[in-house]
Amino acid sequence: MAVRAVRGAVQLDRDEAGHMRERVEELLTAVLERNGLTTEDLISIWFTATPDLHSDFPAAAARYIGIADVPLICAQELDVEGAMPRVVRLLAHVETELPKPRIAHVYLGAAAALRKDIAQ
């Protein structure tokens, strides 16, 4: 079993706690499904949010869907002029048999433009 890192991002339509929970849940679910993972495979998840998001912690969405015994942390993304607004990113460390080239990094909706080189 190898330790791998999975990237992902989603853009929110608005800064509201319920909306953030929905979009982050969608992102987490897609990361797990596309990589054939369960919550037992998760080692840790690092979330970042752009400075214009204040309504809630992205990690709260993970806890809401039952990711309870996985270390989670939230941080603020760099405030770079011209950067895409209202974006939550994640970096998940997982245990998997998948080789690096088969890891599915998940960029949903408009966030796919952030990493066209790895978005699937």
Secondary structure by P-SEA (a helix, b strand, c coil): cbbbbbbbbbbbccccaaaaaaaaaaaaaaaaaaaccccccccbbbbbbcccccccccaaaaaaaccccbbbbbbbcccccccccbbbbbbbbbbcccccccbbbbbccccccccccccc
